[in-house]
Amino acid sequence: MAGTLYIVATPIGNLEDITQRALRILSEVDLIACEDTRHTRKLLNHFGIETKTISYHEHNERERAEELCALLESGKNVAIVSDAGTPLISDPGFRVMDLAVEKGIPVVPVPGASALVAALSASGLASDQFFFAGFLPPRANARTVALDKLRSIDATLIFYEAPHRIAATLRDARDVLGNREAAIGRELTKLHEEFVRGKLGKLIERFSDAKNARGEMVLLIAGAQSITSNEPHVSSSQLAERVSELENEGMDSKAALKKAARELGLKRDEAYRMMLTQKNRRSR
């Protein structure tokens, strides 16, 4: 008989968040496939688990998936863990899981901590519907295009983001989505856990200071239906269209942008950033 592939969630910070079932599975399986064996070994040592580990990450995922499935077909039980949280959620693991399903090998989830769910539960934003988009593209042009595709979604948007990109991402989000309600969950379940809530503009002010932009971050942005009638959302394409109309009427570009911003209820600086966004999108 084939073995079983266990998808085991581990803590995202606080070690007390691991489940009793996860500890039992990790101690009983024949092998644990880890994103980083050194990182996982610290967790295993803390709980006195001596199971053998093997590396499984984005750089060796293809060949390691074949190797792990061969072990599973021979009757061995294997657990997959990521450095923190639930495997496969913006982490390696899909290839071996997909191959195991294809080969008819049992795949069993062992649920537990997940940063996106933890952040959503305490964000103060609507939690009845949400859209998890993982990591946004690191480059500004691609990021604004990705955000534009999410603009009409009526559910809370959730992203993972790196500290060194959070300020730029917040600015792009405001330019593309409008000044929506948002929240950032930082260092969840850890000693310096923090939630910052408010409009995207407020978050930009806070996280433009690199001293505040540290640690693991989850960014949550209210869905399209959250925009209030007294705070209209204007897309960069709408602004560009109005500027073009005014320029065709004989106004120079600077005066046209100023007038269009006033007509659409935008601050001049915000309108300027939106025009840059639109220009970058066209130059892709």
VENLIN-V56974 format. One record per pair of residues at least 24 apart in sequence whose C-alpha atoms are under 6 Angstrom apart, sorted by the first residue. I is the first residue (numbers start at 1). GAP is how many residues later the second one is. D is the distance in whole Angstrom. If there is no record, write none. Layout:
i->{I I}
gap->{GAP GAP}
d->{D D}
This chain:
i->{1 2 2 2 2 3 3 3 3 4 4 5 5 5 6 6 6 6 7 7 7 7 8 8 8 9 9 9 9 10 10 11 11 11 12 12 13 13 14 14 27 29 29 30 30 31 32 32 32 33 34 34 35 35 57 58 65 85 85 86 119 123 129 130 130 130 131 132 133 134 134 135 135 135 141 151 152 153 153 154 154 154 155 156 156 156 157 157 158 158 159 159 160 161 163 163 167 167 167 170 174 175 178 181 182 182 182 183 184 184 185 185 186 186 187 187 236 236}
gap->{74 70 71 72 73 69 72 73 74 73 102 73 74 102 73 101 102 103 72 73 102 103 72 73 102 76 77 102 103 74 75 73 74 102 72 73 176 177 175 176 24 48 49 47 48 47 46 47 48 47 47 48 47 48 35 34 31 28 29 28 66 60 26 25 26 27 26 26 26 25 26 24 25 26 139 26 72 70 71 69 70 71 68 65 66 67 63 64 61 62 59 60 58 56 50 51 37 40 41 34 26 99 55 41 38 39 40 37 34 35 32 33 30 31 28 29 38 42}
d->{6 6 5 6 4 5 4 5 5 5 5 5 6 5 4 6 5 6 6 5 5 6 6 5 5 5 4 5 5 6 5 6 5 6 5 5 5 5 5 6 6 5 6 5 6 5 6 5 6 5 5 6 5 6 6 6 4 5 5 6 6 6 5 5 4 6 5 5 5 5 5 6 5 6 6 6 5 6 6 5 5 5 4 6 5 5 6 5 6 5 6 5 5 6 5 5 6 6 5 6 6 5 5 6 5 4 6 5 6 5 6 5 6 5 6 5 5 6}
